[in-house]
Amino acid sequence: MLGTILRTYQQARSEVSFGGENEVSEVFRELREAVEGIPTVAGNEHLKVVASYGKGNWATIPWLSILDRRETTTTQRGVYVVYLFSEAGDGVYLTLAQGVTELESLHRKEAVRKLNDRADGVRALIPGLAGAGFEFSAGIDLRSKGSKARMYEASTIVSKYYGVDELPSDESLIADLDAALRAYGAVVDAHKGRVAPGLERRVALVGTWGTISRDFSSVRESIDSNGGWASGWTFRLREGVRDELSRGFTLYINGGGRKIVARARVGALRCAPSADGMPNPWPSLPGTHDEGNRFNDSANGAYKTWFKVEAIEFIDPFPVEELELVDGLSTSLSVVNQNAFGYVYERLKDSYLGDDDAQDAAVADGSTISAEPEPDLDMSWLAAETLLTEEALGSMIDCLRGSQPQLILAGPPGTSKTWVAQKLATYLTNGRKGAVRLVQFHPSYTYEAFIEGLRPVAGPSGVSFDVTPGVVLQVVRDMRQAGHLNDPDHPYVIIMDEANRANLPRVMGELLYLLEYRDQAISLQLSKEFKLPSNLMFIATMNTADRSIRSIDAAMRRRFEIFELAPDADVLERYFSSVALPSAAVIEGLSRLNGHLTRDLDRHHTIGHSFFMRNDMSPKVLREVWMRKLLPLIEEYYYDQPDGMGSLSVNHLWPDYAD
C-alpha cells in the first residue's frame, strides 16, 4: 500500500479532480484500516489512526498519522507517529513528529529553533530507537519546496526512510512501527500532567464587534462561497493559550452593552510575530476590510491576530456575565475590553466543535462528518416549536418526503418562514449535525456559489483556475462520503433563505431540470453526469412583500409546492399562552392593522405575528416595536402613496393596551 501511494499519487494529483471516490481515496482507506488492524494499534484503546491526502485540494505531502489521545487528538499540536510521503514519490518516512500549527505565525528561524529544542527534549526520552535504525535528527528531505513540507521536515524528532524501490516486507515495516509506538508510549507517559492549570476545559474567546449587524450578511456570504472569512484584529492573542485555541474554538461576539449577540466557529488562527502586524495569511479568502491600509498603519492599527471564520450565526442575546471567566486571563471588567480579547470557558450547549475524535475522523478532503443523531424528534416537538397545527405541518412533511422533495414557504414579513424552515429541516433530519445547510440568497448571489464555478488559485507556476463546488455539490459530496446517497433514512436539507431576492433562473441553472427529474443525470457547466440525490430536500423561503410569487420564474414555481404562511392570530395566541401573557388586545390590534393593509394594498403587504412574539410585551415594548420595526416597514409599503396610511398609530390600533 505504501508503494502504491508512492507510485500513483503524484500522477493522480495532476490528472484527477479532487474529491469523490478514486484510486487514491481507496488505497488511503485500505492503508488506514490495515494500520488499525496491527495488534499494537488495535490493542491500545488510546490510539487512533488518521490519514490525509488534502483538504479541498490535493496535498503536496500526503500522510498517515497515529495519535495517542492522552497526548493529542490532532496533528496540529503535540507529538505523534506519522508516515510522510515525499512529493517526488521516491520514498516515505516513518517519523515521530510534532505539531507545527501554533508556530506558523513565527519567523521560520524562530519556529525551527523552538521545534529543535522540543525535539531534543523528546529524543532524550527514547534513546532505544537508535538501535532500531532510526535517525535522531530533523534531516529528512521530502523533496518539496513548499513551506508546509519544510515545517514537516523541521518538526521531525526521529525518522526511518523507505525508498520506493527498497520497501521492506510487511513484517519489517510492522516491527519498525511497533518500535516507534513503544517509544511514543514513553513520551506520552513522560508528558502526563503537563496540561496548564485551568485549561482542562475548552477555552473560548470574547471579541467586541460593534458593527456585527451591518457586517453579518457579507461575512456569511463569504463563508458560503469561499469556505471561510479572514477576520483581522488589532490586538494580540495571549501566547499561553495559542496552542489550546489552535485546534479551533468558539468566538463569542459582544455587539455592545455587554451582550453576546452572535457566535462564530474559528477553524485556524495566525498571530503576528511582532507589534508591526501582518497581512491576511489566507489571501484566497476575503476578509476584514482595508487590511492593506491598516497593515501599513501605526503599530496600534496593524492587524496582529487573524482568525479563519468557518461559520457564524446570530443567537438569542445573553449577558456576558453568563460566561465563566478563565482565571488569570480575564476579569469581569476586561472580558469585553475594546482593545483585548476576553478569555472564557465555552458553554457546552454552544459548542460548534464537538468531540475531537469526530473532528479528526473527517474524511481526507475536509468534509464534515455528522455526529450521532439526537433522540427522535416527534410531531409534537415540531408543533410546539413552530406553533403551527399538526395538519399544516403534516402537509409540508408529506411534500418533502414525496417524489419532488422541495417546497416554498411564502408570506409577508414576520410570519416565521425561516424559523419554520429550520425546524422542519431539524425534524426531517432528526437533528443530525451537518445534515442541514442554510444559504442566504441576495441580488448578487451566483450560480458559481450555489452549484459550481472556477476560482483562481496561486501555484508555483502562476495562477490557475480550479473547478470549485458550490453549496449543492458540497452537500452531495458530503452525502457520498458519509454513504448516505439516496438513503431515505438519512435525508439532507438545503434551506434557500429569501430565495426571491436572487436571480433564480441564473442561480439554479441545471438544477431546475434535476429537481423535476431526480432519476436522471445531466452535465453541468463544468462537471459531467451529475445527478441530484433523491434524499436531498430543498426548502425555500420567500418574502412576498419584496417580490410576489406571481413574478417568480414559472419553471421555478412549477417545481416547488408553495405553502403560504400568513399572519396567524392562533399562532400568536398559542405563544402568549406559553409565556402566560394576556393576548386579546394585542391580537385585536394586529387584526385591525392587517385589515387596513389588505384593503389598501393586498394580503402580501401585511404584518406577521412574530413581531409581537415577545415575552415582555408591555405597552412600552409595543410602542418600541411600532416605532422601530413596524412603522418604517409600513411607510415603505406606502412609499408611492403616503396618504394611504391614514390614522395608523399605536393609539388607533391598540387603544386599550397602548394606554
ChimeraX attribute file (.defattr): number of C-alpha atoms within 10 A of each C-alpha:
attribute: neighborCount
match mode: 1-to-1
recipient: residues
	/A:1	12
	/A:2	16
	/A:3	18
	/A:4	14
	/A:5	21
	/A:6	22
	/A:7	17
	/A:8	13
	/A:9	26
	/A:10	20
	/A:11	11
	/A:12	16
	/A:13	16
	/A:14	10
	/A:15	9
	/A:16	14
	/A:17	13
	/A:18	23
	/A:19	21
	/A:20	13
	/A:21	11
	/A:22	12
	/A:23	14
	/A:24	20
	/A:25	19
	/A:26	10
	/A:27	16
	/A:28	23
	/A:29	16
	/A:30	13
	/A:31	18
	/A:32	19
	/A:33	13
	/A:34	12
	/A:35	20
	/A:36	18
	/A:37	12
	/A:38	13
	/A:39	11
	/A:40	17
	/A:41	19
	/A:42	13
	/A:43	11
	/A:44	10
	/A:45	9
	/A:46	12
	/A:47	19
	/A:48	20
	/A:49	19
	/A:50	25
	/A:51	22
	/A:52	21
	/A:53	24
	/A:54	18
	/A:55	14
	/A:56	15
	/A:57	16
	/A:58	21
	/A:59	19
	/A:60	21
	/A:61	23
	/A:62	22
	/A:63	20
	/A:64	20
	/A:65	23
	/A:66	25
	/A:67	23
	/A:68	23
	/A:69	16
	/A:70	14
	/A:71	22
	/A:72	17
	/A:73	25
	/A:74	22
	/A:75	21
	/A:76	16
	/A:77	20
	/A:78	19
	/A:79	28
	/A:80	27
	/A:81	26
	/A:82	25
	/A:83	22
	/A:84	24
	/A:85	26
	/A:86	23
	/A:87	22
	/A:88	15
	/A:89	21
	/A:90	17
	/A:91	24
	/A:92	26
	/A:93	21
	/A:94	24
	/A:95	26
	/A:96	27
	/A:97	29
	/A:98	24
	/A:99	20
	/A:100	22
	/A:101	18
	/A:102	22
	/A:103	23
	/A:104	19
	/A:105	20
	/A:106	16
	/A:107	12
	/A:108	15
	/A:109	9
	/A:110	14
	/A:111	18
	/A:112	21
	/A:113	12
	/A:114	15
	/A:115	22
	/A:116	18
	/A:117	10
	/A:118	15
	/A:119	23
	/A:120	13
	/A:121	12
	/A:122	23
	/A:123	19
	/A:124	10
	/A:125	14
	/A:126	18
	/A:127	13
	/A:128	15
	/A:129	20
	/A:130	13
	/A:131	8
	/A:132	13
	/A:133	13
	/A:134	21
	/A:135	18
	/A:136	19
	/A:137	17
	/A:138	20
	/A:139	14
	/A:140	21
	/A:141	17
	/A:142	23
	/A:143	16
	/A:144	14
	/A:145	11
	/A:146	13
	/A:147	11
	/A:148	15
	/A:149	20
	/A:150	17
	/A:151	20
	/A:152	19
	/A:153	20
	/A:154	25
	/A:155	27
	/A:156	27
	/A:157	27
	/A:158	26
	/A:159	26
	/A:160	20
	/A:161	20
	/A:162	17
	/A:163	15
	/A:164	17
	/A:165	11
	/A:166	11
	/A:167	15
	/A:168	12
	/A:169	9
	/A:170	9
	/A:171	9
	/A:172	11
	/A:173	13
	/A:174	16
	/A:175	14
	/A:176	18
	/A:177	22
	/A:178	16
	/A:179	16
	/A:180	25
	/A:181	21
	/A:182	16
	/A:183	21
	/A:184	24
	/A:185	17
	/A:186	13
	/A:187	20
	/A:188	18
	/A:189	12
	/A:190	12
	/A:191	15
	/A:192	10
	/A:193	8
	/A:194	8
	/A:195	11
	/A:196	10
	/A:197	9
	/A:198	12
	/A:199	13
	/A:200	10
	/A:201	13
	/A:202	18
	/A:203	22
	/A:204	27
	/A:205	22
	/A:206	23
	/A:207	23
	/A:208	23
	/A:209	18
	/A:210	14
	/A:211	10
	/A:212	17
	/A:213	12
	/A:214	9
	/A:215	12
	/A:216	15
	/A:217	16
	/A:218	14
	/A:219	23
	/A:220	21
	/A:221	19
	/A:222	21
	/A:223	20
	/A:224	21
	/A:225	22
	/A:226	19
	/A:227	17
	/A:228	26
	/A:229	27
	/A:230	25
	/A:231	21
	/A:232	27
	/A:233	20
	/A:234	20
	/A:235	22
	/A:236	19
	/A:237	22
	/A:238	12
	/A:239	10
	/A:240	10
	/A:241	16
	/A:242	16
	/A:243	17
	/A:244	20
	/A:245	20
	/A:246	20
	/A:247	21
	/A:248	22
	/A:249	23
	/A:250	27
	/A:251	24
	/A:252	28
	/A:253	27
	/A:254	27
	/A:255	19
	/A:256	15
	/A:257	11
	/A:258	17
	/A:259	19
	/A:260	26
	/A:261	21
	/A:262	21
	/A:263	22
	/A:264	19
	/A:265	22
	/A:266	27
	/A:267	18
	/A:268	18
	/A:269	25
	/A:270	24
	/A:271	27
	/A:272	22
	/A:273	17
	/A:274	13
	/A:275	17
	/A:276	16
	/A:277	27
	/A:278	24
	/A:279	19
	/A:280	23
	/A:281	18
	/A:282	15
	/A:283	11
	/A:284	15
	/A:285	18
	/A:286	17
	/A:287	22
	/A:288	18
	/A:289	11
	/A:290	8
	/A:291	18
	/A:292	14
	/A:293	12
	/A:294	20
	/A:295	21
	/A:296	15
	/A:297	14
	/A:298	12
	/A:299	16
	/A:300	15
	/A:301	18
	/A:302	24
	/A:303	28
	/A:304	24
	/A:305	23
	/A:306	29
	/A:307	25
	/A:308	25
	/A:309	26
	/A:310	21
	/A:311	20
	/A:312	22
	/A:313	13
	/A:314	14
	/A:315	13
	/A:316	8
	/A:317	14
	/A:318	14
	/A:319	12
	/A:320	22
	/A:321	12
	/A:322	10
	/A:323	19
	/A:324	16
	/A:325	21
	/A:326	18
	/A:327	13
	/A:328	8
	/A:329	15
	/A:330	18
	/A:331	16
	/A:332	13
	/A:333	8
	/A:334	14
	/A:335	25
	/A:336	27
	/A:337	17
	/A:338	15
	/A:339	14
	/A:340	19
	/A:341	23
	/A:342	27
	/A:343	28
	/A:344	25
	/A:345	20
	/A:346	21
	/A:347	15
	/A:348	9
	/A:349	6
	/A:350	12
	/A:351	15
	/A:352	17
	/A:353	16
	/A:354	12
	/A:355	11
	/A:356	13
	/A:357	13
	/A:358	15
	/A:359	19
	/A:360	19
	/A:361	17
	/A:362	18
	/A:363	21
	/A:364	22
	/A:365	21
	/A:366	18
	/A:367	20
	/A:368	20
	/A:369	20
	/A:370	17
	/A:371	15
	/A:372	11
	/A:373	11
	/A:374	12
	/A:375	9
	/A:376	12
	/A:377	14
	/A:378	11
	/A:379	14
	/A:380	11
	/A:381	13
	/A:382	20
	/A:383	19
	/A:384	14
	/A:385	14
	/A:386	20
	/A:387	19
	/A:388	17
	/A:389	15
	/A:390	15
	/A:391	10
	/A:392	11
	/A:393	18
	/A:394	13
	/A:395	11
	/A:396	22
	/A:397	17
	/A:398	11
	/A:399	17
	/A:400	24
	/A:401	17
	/A:402	13
	/A:403	14
	/A:404	21
	/A:405	24
	/A:406	24
	/A:407	23
	/A:408	27
	/A:409	26
	/A:410	27
	/A:411	28
	/A:412	24
	/A:413	25
	/A:414	19
	/A:415	24
	/A:416	22
	/A:417	25
	/A:418	21
	/A:419	13
	/A:420	22
	/A:421	25
	/A:422	21
	/A:423	17
	/A:424	22
	/A:425	27
	/A:426	20
	/A:427	18
	/A:428	25
	/A:429	22
	/A:430	20
	/A:431	20
	/A:432	21
	/A:433	18
	/A:434	17
	/A:435	24
	/A:436	21
	/A:437	18
	/A:438	19
	/A:439	20
	/A:440	18
	/A:441	24
	/A:442	17
	/A:443	11
	/A:444	9
	/A:445	20
	/A:446	21
	/A:447	20
	/A:448	21
	/A:449	22
	/A:450	23
	/A:451	22
	/A:452	22
	/A:453	18
	/A:454	14
	/A:455	15
	/A:456	13
	/A:457	12
	/A:458	11
	/A:459	8
	/A:460	8
	/A:461	6
	/A:462	8
	/A:463	11
	/A:464	12
	/A:465	11
	/A:466	14
	/A:467	15
	/A:468	22
	/A:469	25
	/A:470	20
	/A:471	23
	/A:472	19
	/A:473	17
	/A:474	17
	/A:475	22
	/A:476	21
	/A:477	20
	/A:478	25
	/A:479	26
	/A:480	15
	/A:481	19
	/A:482	16
	/A:483	11
	/A:484	19
	/A:485	20
	/A:486	16
	/A:487	14
	/A:488	13
	/A:489	11
	/A:490	18
	/A:491	24
	/A:492	29
	/A:493	26
	/A:494	22
	/A:495	24
	/A:496	21
	/A:497	23
	/A:498	22
	/A:499	24
	/A:500	24
	/A:501	17
	/A:502	17
	/A:503	18
	/A:504	20
	/A:505	16
	/A:506	12
	/A:507	20
	/A:508	20
	/A:509	17
	/A:510	17
	/A:511	22
	/A:512	17
	/A:513	17
	/A:514	20
	/A:515	25
	/A:516	18
	/A:517	16
	/A:518	18
	/A:519	11
	/A:520	14
	/A:521	14
	/A:522	16
	/A:523	11
	/A:524	15
	/A:525	13
	/A:526	12
	/A:527	12
	/A:528	10
	/A:529	9
	/A:530	16
	/A:531	18
	/A:532	23
	/A:533	22
	/A:534	21
	/A:535	24
	/A:536	29
	/A:537	24
	/A:538	23
	/A:539	26
	/A:540	24
	/A:541	28
	/A:542	25
	/A:543	24
	/A:544	22
	/A:545	19
	/A:546	16
	/A:547	14
	/A:548	16
	/A:549	19
	/A:550	9
	/A:551	10
	/A:552	15
	/A:553	13
	/A:554	11
	/A:555	12
	/A:556	16
	/A:557	15
	/A:558	11
	/A:559	18
	/A:560	21
	/A:561	18
	/A:562	18
	/A:563	15
	/A:564	17
	/A:565	21
	/A:566	21
	/A:567	24
	/A:568	18
	/A:569	18
	/A:570	14
	/A:571	18
	/A:572	23
	/A:573	19
	/A:574	15
	/A:575	23
	/A:576	20
	/A:577	12
	/A:578	11
	/A:579	12
	/A:580	10
	/A:581	15
	/A:582	12
	/A:583	18
	/A:584	13
	/A:585	15
	/A:586	24
	/A:587	19
	/A:588	13
	/A:589	20
	/A:590	21
	/A:591	19
	/A:592	14
	/A:593	19
	/A:594	19
	/A:595	15
	/A:596	17
	/A:597	21
	/A:598	13
	/A:599	9
	/A:600	13
	/A:601	15
	/A:602	13
	/A:603	18
	/A:604	22
	/A:605	23
	/A:606	28
	/A:607	26
	/A:608	23
	/A:609	24
	/A:610	17
	/A:611	17
	/A:612	22
	/A:613	16
	/A:614	16
	/A:615	12
	/A:616	12
	/A:617	17
	/A:618	14
	/A:619	16
	/A:620	11
	/A:621	14
	/A:622	19
	/A:623	18
	/A:624	13
	/A:625	17
	/A:626	17
	/A:627	14
	/A:628	10
	/A:629	12
	/A:630	17
	/A:631	17
	/A:632	12
	/A:633	18
	/A:634	18
	/A:635	14
	/A:636	12
	/A:637	19
	/A:638	17
	/A:639	12
	/A:640	9
	/A:641	10
	/A:642	12
	/A:643	9
	/A:644	16
	/A:645	17
	/A:646	8
	/A:647	10
	/A:648	14
	/A:649	15
	/A:650	21
	/A:651	14
	/A:652	13
	/A:653	19
	/A:654	21
	/A:655	12
	/A:656	13
	/A:657	16
	/A:658	18
	/A:659	9
